Structure formats: structure tokens, C-alpha cells
């Protein structure tokens, strides 16, 4: 008798990851779909589609169907999921079988948003669907004992939103979700370069700037980077030199909003669990956690230990897949 094919999907604003019980992470691709606007056919999905952003002819459009962690374009998300599940099934050797799927959702999502995710996954060909909250999945993926009566604090900084949660004894004790993430930081870099230098740069360039010379609000040795874009005055290509101090200034406001969400969640923590937080600290997951100096800055600001999860980019996907084994214990978390 064939075993049931089970997968966990991290439906992220920036990336979509698939975790299979037997093979681990089987797919990790950008959440981007390229569409022919005339025929409405999908031209490319994932990495191939991301390469097309800002470079396509008029009739082909590369779009992100997820915004702030929720579905912005239902049909395109369904098409993307079909492609992803087909690819994941093939890699796991279940090309024809319909999988049981656990998919993560932002903790602040409404019932309408949850229903949209559920329907999109079902339309993409899932057999049985369970939803798990993103910070819970991140905590499981980071190896925290979510089913024990101790406080586990997770800060998941994704592409579209940041989720801060205190999890104890199989449930979310306190949680804050804000629509600030890696994409917002990229936007702020684009706006800063436009305002200060009259230079237009694209999303991918902004993301590269953030990765190379982006810093949290800490003292550091100044770094520089040459950036190319289009001069808004002459319309011609132009190169400028950007400093890491400038980028820190550009993204400061968003970083302070993330800090405020962490403080608000810690303030909501019951007194009995506060001691655990001092001892165990805070775990950072998500792509935004990889910003240079993030651990050091947060630990100085909230005065408790802060550490990066072992695989911050994959924690949510791993936790979503591993939640399949926790089903009975996680009755409060998996819906």
C-alpha cells in the first residue's frame, strides 16, 4: 500500500518553499509568475520569472501574486501553486498522487484571507489541507519545544510582513503582526536613491544593495557600493556610489517598527513566562533576519539574548512540514 504523500508549503511573499517528509526542502523558488497578458497563459514561474522582472516586453508581465503575506491575485496564485506542487510531487516520486498539504498563514490574517489560501491550495490539487500559523511553523522549524510549557519567542521577518509571537504549551500566548518586511526595506532604498540622486533603480538592484551594504542600527565600518540606474533628468544610464550609512538611514523607520512590534509582544507576556524569555532569549527567522547586525542591534535594544535560527530562510518551511508529525499535539495550532 502506498503511503500518503505529505508536503508542507511556506507560501511566502518573496519565496515559496516546499518541505517533503522524506526529502526535506525539495523546492525553494521566488514567488513570482510571468504571464502573457493577451492569452493569460503562465509563461514562467519562480526563478525564471524573477529573472524577467523589469526586462519583459509589454505583453509579458512578471508579477508577485502575494502581497504582505496574503493572496493579492487568486488565479495567479493557484497557477503558481499548481506548478510548485507538480514539481514537488515529481521530485518526491509521487507524480500522480494528490498530496496532503500543511500551508502556513500569517497569524494576523482574517478568515477571508485564510479561506483564500485554503481554496487556492485545494484548486491546485491538494487532497487534505491544514493551516498553521507562520510563527508557530518558524518555532518548530527552528527546533524550539513548542509543545512544552516554556516561553518560545520567535521573530519571523519575511518579505511582506514581520510576525512576533510567544508560544508556550502548544498555543500562541501573545502575537503581533505588522506589514513590514524585506520588500518594504527594498522600497525604501528605491525611494531614497530616487530622492537623493534622481536615479531610478529596480527591485533586484535594491535587494542587492540591502544584502551587500544594508545594516541594522548599529555602529559599523562604512561600506561602499557602486550602483547603476537610469538618471531621471537625462534619461541616460548613470553610476553612483552608495554608502552603508545612507542605507541604514533609509531603512531606519521600518527597523524601528519591527522593534516596536517585538517590544509590544514582550509587554503582553504573562509574568510567569517572563523568566523563560530572559533565560532562553529570542529566535530570529526569515530572510530579513539576515540583515547585517540585526542580532546585535535587537539584543542591545530589548536586553535579552537574540540568536539567529540555524536555517532562517527555511525555518518556516521545515516547521510547516514537521507540523505533520505534531498534528495531535498541535490541535490548537493546526487548523
MOWOSUL-V253680 format. One record per backbone hydrogen bond with DSSP energy under -0.5 kcal/mol. NH is the residue of the N-H (numbers start at 1). CO is the residue of the C=O. Records with the same first field share a line. If there is no record, write none. Layout:
BEGIN
NH->CO ; CO
END
This chain:
BEGIN
6->4
7->100
8->19
9->102
10->17
11->9
12->10 ; 15
16->29
17->10
18->27
19->8
20->24
21->6
24->20
26->18 ; 24
27->18
29->16
31->14
32->30
33->63
34->44
35->33 ; 61
36->41
37->35 ; 59
40->36
43->34
44->34
46->32
48->45
50->46
51->47
52->48 ; 49
53->50
55->52
56->52
60->57
61->35 ; 59
63->33 ; 61
65->63
67->70
70->67
72->65
73->65
77->73
78->74
79->75
80->76
81->77
82->78
83->79
84->80
85->81
86->82
87->83
88->84
89->85
90->86
91->87
92->88
93->89 ; 90
94->89
100->5
101->128
102->7
103->101 ; 130
104->9
105->132
109->106
114->110
115->111
116->112
117->113
118->114
119->115
120->116
121->117
122->118
123->119
124->120
125->122
126->121
127->99
128->99
130->101
132->103
133->333
134->105
137->133
138->134
139->135
140->136
141->137
142->138
143->140
144->139
146->144
148->145
150->148
152->150 ; 167
153->151 ; 281
154->152 ; 165
155->283
156->154 ; 163
157->155 ; 285
158->156 ; 161
162->178
163->156
164->176
165->154
166->174
167->152 ; 165
168->171
169->148
170->146
171->168
173->166 ; 171
174->166
176->164
178->162
180->178
182->158
183->159
184->159
185->181
186->182
187->183
188->184
189->185
190->186
191->187
192->188
193->189
194->190
195->191
196->192
197->193
198->194
199->193
200->230
201->199
206->202
207->203
208->204
209->205
210->206
211->207
212->208
213->209
214->209 ; 210
216->292
218->216
225->242
227->240
229->238
230->200
231->229 ; 236
232->198
235->231
238->229
240->227
242->225 ; 240
244->223
247->243
248->244
249->245
250->246
251->247
252->248 ; 249
255->251
256->252
257->253
258->254
259->255
260->256
261->257
262->258
263->259
264->260
265->261
266->262
267->263
268->264
269->266
273->270
274->270 ; 271
275->271
277->273
278->274
279->275
280->276
281->277
282->305
283->153
284->307
285->155
286->312
288->157
289->157 ; 286
290->287
291->288
292->214
294->291
297->293
298->294
299->295
300->296
301->297
302->298
303->299
307->282
309->284
312->309
314->311
315->311
318->314
319->315
320->316
321->317
322->318
323->319
324->321
325->322
326->322
327->323 ; 324
329->326
330->326
331->328
333->330
334->330
335->131 ; 333
END
